[in-house]
Amino acid sequence: MKNNIGIFGGSFDPMHSGHIKLAKFLVKELELSKLIIVPAAMSPFKNVSHSADKDRLEMCRLSLPEACFEISDFEISRGGVSYSVDTVSHFREAYPQDELYLIIGEDQLLIFDKWFRWKDILKTVTLAAVKRNDETSLSSLEEFADKNLRAFGRVVLLPFEPLEVSSTEIRGKIKNGESVAGLVSPETEDYIIKNGLYKNEMNELDSIILADVRERLSDFRYNHSLCVAEAARKLALRFGGDEKKAYTAGIAHDILKELPAEEAEKLFEEAGAVLTPLEKHSKKLWHAMAGEIYLRKHYPLPEDILSAVRWHTTGKENMTLLEKIIFVADFISDDRDYNGVEEMRERAKTSLELAMEEGLRFTIEDLSRECRPIHPDTLSAYNQIILERK
């Protein structure tokens, strides 16, 4: 028996009451046996995510717990920019005999012929465009579909009365300490409050730095930077640090991680930075030193943020709270999956020092196994923690 299955993608940051109403409308209108919700890793139309991937997935699950809804991590797990042709191809392989509907808004319908490999999408699924705007008539949308799209595949239009709510509005209310009751599900509201989400939305400087990071880093490393920023924010909340500074330092900490060695050497020379023989040999440490120099030159950041970037790889004696936060966040961010990360995360729930001790031990043992030199600042940081603990 052929089933009707919908594919509904978006940032869902967070999923709100408008999404919920639309999702239930789609199940009924298209007689769907299943509506697959697909949070994007990175939309081609939006390049910033405000909360961690795991948080967006969980808020979707809390918002739509019914059996007819499936929350998929396909795009998030794959990473990179989310193109619909890849997503529909994946679900076509999973459901070869079923009728698949790709859900889009009327605004995207009108530029659908500009989408990447749009004709392949129409060969794979039925396009279901939701009309939510009184400014564009249904007849004009039908005319556009007839003229430009239907020669390549099936297109259906769905008139819908939306709720006037947006994720941007919700994030703004949370940042300002206002209630979002009724704008998201009660379960999602509880989750947002419990996890402190959206309280420190990026300011203009953070947005500029993040765009710079996005330009300089691979998808993998960019995602890591976002994960570290979120982990740092949560650690600051837990241990009484400055959440905004922690988030900014997390965004920026790896900004020059993928800078070629010859460019880093030039940066050191221009800044008059003198590297020790060990530092010259240990190029994996260069991005932290170069990152501080670059950020100091290009952005009006306070010294404590610059210092947190500088020392996030080696650590050092007498580290500040913010320095410790970034050091630990780099070890326990959600994207990390090395052997022992769960032990680190457990330690970080109660003590930054216990987590640092584990991280420093991990670093020292790893370098020793590979017969690589250990920076004296790493040894000093480890020794101080051990001596103070005893």
Beta strands, then each sheet from edge to edge (+ up, - down):
strand 1: 4-10
strand 2: 34-39
strand 3: 69-71
strand 4: 99-105
strand 5: 126-131
strand 6: 155-159
sheet 1: 3+ 2+ 1+ 4+ 5+ 6+
end
